[in-house]
Amino acid sequence: MFHAEFKSISGKDAYPLSQIVYRGSDGSLLEVCHDRSAWKSRSPDEWKILFGGRRTSFAPADLSGVWSKRELVLPELPVEDIVTLQEGWTPLFNAQKLAKEINIKSLRVKLCGNSHTGSFKDLGMTVLVSQVNHLIKKNISIKAVACASTGDTSAALSAYCAKAGIPSIVFLPAGKISVAQLVQPISNGSIVLALDTDFDGCMSIVQEVTADKNIYLANSMNSLRIEGQKTISYELCQELGWRLPDTLIIPGGNLGNVSALAKGIDDLLSLGLIDKKPRIIVAQAEKANPFYLAYKRNFDKLEPVQAQKTLASAIQIGNPVSYPKAELAIKNYNGIVEQVSEQELSDAAHRADKIGLYCCPHTGTALGALFKLKEKGSISSDESVVVISTAHGLKFSEFKAAYHEQKLDNISAKYANAIHHLPAKASAVMDVLKEVV
Ligand SMILES: *Cc1c(COP(=O)(O)O)cnc(C)c1O
């Protein structure tokens, strides 16, 4: 009884989900459009009971944060075609100490990087690869799935395709991603293409290559991924007792994830599961800030920039594909776009680590925006805030080690914790401990 199809955001075109199509006839982005009126066949309380019940089930689909909401994701996909790595249901870290330090009501950090491949990209990739798996089972010819990536998308694509037994091809900007991110698709058996360009360059080449429909495009322009990523909003709402915080802060690069966050909230409002809109804040690195600049110009239009090298490598993007959806997200949710310097994002990540987090630079970008906006008075003391952490810090060991060694270019690491190098003598150790404990 539940149904979804692709619609172009310009409203002109509609296509069945079984069709291989990424844009409307006028070039506009597509979105998976659900028959929301059918959702009304269940009351808000019935939805809560259904989702609450699945939280105690061990059925493979129920164990996934994404597929436990399957009626709202891909309602017509047969459960046996799902390719899952138990994505979702990630920890919600209570950062009360930090909230107290900066004087806000509460701060939680949603650790989306505590996931199979170490980033939130798993949430979208399970949906995309499941749909591809379904199409292949229906004898639609797909030889491989391809993506351009700043690292995490290719890691996720590679793992889900390997699980499903589907070939994958990843296009990476040579020398611009972390070692951990590079090793992941190599290990999972992808065809790995390192190109002498940046992410935006890889993106335009992969789009040309996937014009051949035998090679399926897995970038976030593919709106199937948004359907998985939007479940971040459902999950947060469910774990906060069917409430959302006043403010959500998310780092943005290609701007798919903020679009997903907003779509999830649209759904919750439409289901009657919440009635109050939270505010969405997008954080960008100063070195790759086209969305921030557009926001400052009242969203007159997107002016692509040449993204500069930033420690937040996964958001080093100058021409964000999902710009139109992200603009709507900011407008609908009373949003703000903030930018932070390399110094600010590095310090913010490591300040948060001091209370037990282990932040990647993108999470540092979001936290840096929080600190900055609180200082400016754009976030007030009575606000509850959730920061979306997008990747696991372990993927960015080079960044974190260099920070503590004071080896990051032009950065004076305020929260560095230097190692004590000592001779192997108890007396030397005791001398130091007298000073520091
Ligand atoms: C992909 C990614 C982002 C950016 O998400 P967009 O949807 O491109 O805005 C942020 N952080 C990490 C770690 C990522 O992998």
The ligand as an ORCA input file, in Angstrom:
! r2SCAN-3c Opt
* xyz 0 1
  C      30.705     12.969      2.679
  C      31.148     13.549      3.957
  C      30.747     14.808      4.385
  C      29.923     15.735      3.535
  O      28.640     15.289      3.239
  P      27.886     15.931      1.984
  O      26.664     15.148      1.832
  O      28.828     15.810      0.826
  O      27.647     17.368      2.338
  C      31.155     15.261      5.629
  N      31.949     14.508      6.396
  C      32.365     13.298      6.004
  C      33.265     12.545      6.914
  C      31.989     12.777      4.784
  O      32.439     11.577      4.406
*
